[in-house]
């Protein structure tokens, strides 16, 4: 099932990329990043079936990093919302030169 | 516990029902992901993403990764997505028209074209590389699970070869907890 799993993984990753490019809601952009991480996890698991269990260990680490990233990222969003009253990325451009 | 699909995989042949359900779960995951990206309301988008993650968990179980499938449901669909929904409701962002997505059909088509180009790129890379020399025999993972359970093969690698990475992960989580508390705290309560 490796080619099929790789196909679904590539499709999900591309959908995540299109979401990051088209959406301007910071929370949805975050969730698109999570979708991309999930797509990569799928190919890790598919390869683990053929190349040894280390791939599943890496999925474990990716999930941990994703949890940490979600906690810190959402805390940043809360702090940002407190200052700007918006999480629309169109209006968050204070770093723009 | 070995499932029916794992048992038949150990004998080297995939039944048609296995392939069928693999495609069904994969297609539901892809369709849910498309719906997730196109929904206006953040809450609806989050719920479609939860659906995608449940179907990915089903794919993990079919790929002989039962433990990963379980923690996918617990950690991703359970914990991380609840945090997302919690923040959406905490900031009262459930309204569909709260934000402006990129405007103009041309820009949207450009973004979709970039996605399709990326997809074609990934497909070409996958087709070009056959890393066949270290492949395990078919059904190896399933037989290993039948012999020692779904968790033991992962844990025996995780707590020996990747022990340092595992310990560093705990530091990462501590840093994330401290960082989240500091960032979300009101400034006037600090000091």
Interface residues (C-beta under 8 A of the other chain):
Chain A: X1 X3 X4 X5 X6 X7 X8 X10 X11 X12 X13 X14 X15 X16 X17 X18 X19 X21 X22 X23 X24 X25 X27 X28 X30 X31 X32 X34 X35 X38 X41 X42 X45 X46 X48 X49 X50 X51 X52 X53 X54 X56 X57 X59 X60 X61 X63 X64 X65 X66 X67 X68 X69 X70 X71 X72 X74 X75 X76 X77 X78 X79 X81 X82 X86 X87 X88 X89 X90
Chain B: X14 X19 X22 X23 X26 X29 X30 X33 X34 X36 X37 X42 X45 X46 X49 X52 X53 X56 X59 X60 X62 X63 X64 X65 X67 X68 X71 X72 X75 X76 X79 X80 X83 X84 X87 X88 X90 X91 X93 X98 X99 X100 X101 X102 X107 X108 X111 X112 X114 X115 X116 X118 X119 X122 X123 X126 X131 X134 X135 X136 X141 X144 X153 X154 X157 X158 X161 X162 X165 X169 X172 X173 X175 X176 X177 X179 X180 X181 X182 X183 X184 X186
